[in-house]
Amino acid sequence: MRTIDLSHTIKDGMPVFPGTETPSIENVFTHEMHGFQEHRLTLFSHVGTHVDAPAHMIKGALTLDQISTDKFIGPGVCINCTAKNSQTPTITIDDLIPYESEISESDFVILNSGWYKKWGKNEYFTHYPALTPEAARWLVDFDLKGVGVDVISIDSAELSGYEIHNILLEQNILAIENLNSLHLLPEDGFIFSCLPLKYDQADGSPVRAIAIY
């Protein structure tokens, strides 16, 4: 059994969703002064590679700590969206249909746009590929646990509101954002895992997303 790390490293100064704050990682206890090392982490719940709970958008909906751990692991399919760019950023039903058989056998749909290569650059935050509402509604007809993307948000930065979030989360389909290194995923399937931190009323959480094959 081998694994592929699909996560960005959490660190000071890392890219974050506009309007939130970058994490603070403080070395409070050191080997030299205390005989052990321990850090204080201050960070938003949707920093880095993370998973969104239904409660992120929907008042009274499920939080991550209320969801069974089974929901965060299962067979995945990676859909190649690397032909998309800032001029043609929409991911449509026509882009998904060729993978219909694989999607029907999967718990997670991972959209590989290649945008993770822009991590750390200003262009990471705008004009990235995103699902159309029609494509998102097409996906909810499958028995999915989650949809993962390698961009800052599953919703387009150029459109107001959070329509794609709501379409998925209303059906308790998790959104996994800021995935990394999706080019490493095998074409013949894999097990995807995105286990979150278990904290009270968790609307979202950083994850160590991995593929197992």
C-alpha positions in Angstrom: 0.0 0.0 0.0 1.3 3.4 -1.0 0.0 6.9 -0.4 0.2 10.3 -2.2 0.1 13.5 -0.1 -2.4 15.9 -1.7 -2.1 18.6 1.0 -0.4 22.0 1.2 1.8 22.7 4.2 0.3 25.0 6.8 2.8 27.8 7.7 3.1 31.5 8.5 2.5 33.7 5.4 0.8 31.0 3.4 -2.0 31.8 0.9 -5.4 32.2 2.5 -8.9 33.0 1.3 -9.1 36.8 0.9 -10.4 38.4 4.1 -9.1 35.8 6.5 -5.8 35.9 8.3 -2.7 33.8 7.6 -1.9 31.2 10.3 0.4 32.0 13.2 2.7 29.2 14.3 4.6 30.1 17.5 7.3 28.0 19.0 6.3 28.4 22.7 8.4 25.6 24.3 11.8 24.6 23.1 14.2 21.8 23.7 16.9 24.2 24.9 14.7 26.0 27.5 12.1 23.4 28.5 13.4 20.0 27.4 10.6 19.5 24.9 9.1 21.3 21.9 5.5 22.5 21.5 3.9 25.1 19.2 0.9 27.3 19.5 -1.3 27.3 16.4 -3.6 30.1 15.6 -5.5 29.6 12.3 -8.9 29.8 10.6 -11.0 26.6 10.2 -10.8 26.8 6.4 -7.0 27.3 6.0 -4.9 25.4 3.5 -6.2 22.1 2.2 -9.5 21.7 4.1 -13.0 20.2 4.1 -16.2 22.2 4.3 -19.1 20.9 6.5 -22.7 21.5 5.5 -22.9 23.9 8.5 -20.3 26.1 6.7 -23.1 27.5 4.5 -26.4 26.1 6.0 -27.6 27.2 9.4 -28.4 24.2 11.6 -26.8 21.7 9.2 -24.3 19.0 10.2 -20.9 20.0 11.5 -17.8 17.8 10.9 -17.7 16.5 14.5 -21.3 15.2 13.9 -20.4 13.2 10.8 -19.2 9.6 10.9 -15.5 9.1 9.9 -16.8 6.8 7.1 -17.8 10.0 5.3 -14.2 11.1 4.9 -12.7 8.1 3.1 -13.7 6.1 0.0 -13.0 5.3 -3.6 -12.1 8.4 -5.8 -11.9 9.3 -9.4 -9.8 12.1 -10.8 -11.2 14.1 -13.6 -8.7 15.8 -15.9 -9.7 19.5 -16.3 -6.3 20.8 -17.1 -7.4 22.0 -20.5 -9.4 24.7 -18.6 -7.8 28.1 -18.2 -8.7 31.7 -17.3 -10.3 32.2 -20.7 -12.5 29.1 -20.5 -12.8 28.4 -16.8 -16.1 26.6 -16.6 -16.3 22.9 -15.9 -19.5 21.7 -17.6 -21.6 18.5 -17.7 -19.9 17.7 -21.0 -16.6 17.6 -19.2 -17.9 15.2 -16.6 -20.0 12.8 -18.8 -16.9 10.9 -20.1 -16.3 9.8 -16.5 -19.9 8.9 -15.7 -19.1 5.2 -15.2 -16.2 5.9 -12.9 -18.2 8.5 -11.0 -21.0 6.0 -10.4 -18.5 3.7 -8.7 -16.8 6.4 -6.6 -17.4 8.3 -3.3 -15.2 11.3 -4.2 -14.9 13.2 -7.5 -11.5 15.1 -7.6 -11.3 17.8 -10.3 -7.7 18.3 -11.4 -7.4 21.7 -13.1 -3.7 22.0 -12.5 -4.4 25.3 -10.7 -2.4 24.1 -7.6 0.7 25.0 -9.6 -0.2 28.6 -9.0 -0.1 28.3 -5.2 1.7 31.2 -3.7 1.0 33.5 -6.7 -1.6 36.2 -7.0 -3.3 34.5 -10.0 -4.2 31.6 -7.8 -7.2 33.6 -6.4 -9.0 34.6 -9.6 -10.3 33.1 -12.9 -9.7 29.5 -11.8 -11.8 26.6 -13.2 -15.0 26.0 -11.4 -18.2 23.9 -11.8 -21.2 25.4 -13.4 -24.4 25.0 -11.3 -25.8 22.6 -13.9 -22.6 20.4 -13.5 -22.9 20.5 -9.7 -26.5 19.5 -9.8 -25.6 16.6 -12.2 -23.0 15.4 -9.7 -25.5 15.4 -6.7 -27.5 12.7 -8.6 -24.7 10.3 -7.7 -24.2 8.9 -4.3 -21.1 11.0 -3.5 -19.4 11.8 -0.2 -17.4 14.7 -1.5 -16.1 16.8 -4.4 -12.5 18.0 -4.3 -10.8 20.9 -6.1 -7.3 22.3 -6.4 -8.4 25.9 -6.2 -9.2 28.3 -3.4 -12.9 27.8 -3.5 -15.4 25.4 -5.2 -17.3 28.5 -6.3 -15.9 30.9 -8.9 -14.3 34.0 -7.6 -16.0 36.1 -10.4 -19.5 35.2 -9.3 -21.3 36.5 -6.2 -22.8 34.1 -3.7 -21.9 30.5 -3.0 -24.2 28.6 -5.3 -22.0 25.6 -5.9 -21.2 25.3 -2.1 -24.9 25.3 -1.4 -25.9 22.8 -4.2 -23.4 20.3 -2.8 -23.7 20.9 1.0 -27.5 20.9 0.9 -27.1 17.2 -0.1 -24.4 16.6 2.6 -21.8 16.3 -0.1 -18.5 17.6 1.3 -16.4 20.2 -0.5 -12.6 19.7 -0.3 -10.6 22.7 -1.3 -6.9 23.7 -2.0 -5.9 20.1 -2.9 -2.3 19.8 -4.2 -0.2 17.6 -6.6 -3.2 16.1 -8.3 -1.1 15.1 -11.3 0.2 12.2 -9.1 -3.1 10.5 -8.9 -3.3 7.1 -10.7 -5.8 6.9 -13.6 -7.1 3.5 -12.5 -8.6 4.6 -9.2 -7.5 5.2 -5.6 -8.9 5.5 -2.1 -9.2 9.2 -1.1 -9.0 10.3 2.6 -9.6 13.8 4.0 -10.1 13.2 7.8 -10.6 16.5 9.6 -9.8 17.6 13.1 -12.6 16.7 15.6 -13.5 20.0 17.3 -16.8 21.2 18.6 -19.2 22.8 16.0 -16.7 22.3 13.2 -17.8 24.2 10.1 -14.6 23.2 8.4 -11.1 21.9 9.1 -7.7 21.6 7.7 -7.0 18.0 6.5 -4.0 15.9 5.5 -5.7 14.7 2.3 -4.1 11.6 0.8 -4.7 9.1 -1.9 -4.1 5.4 -1.1 -3.4 2.9 -3.9 
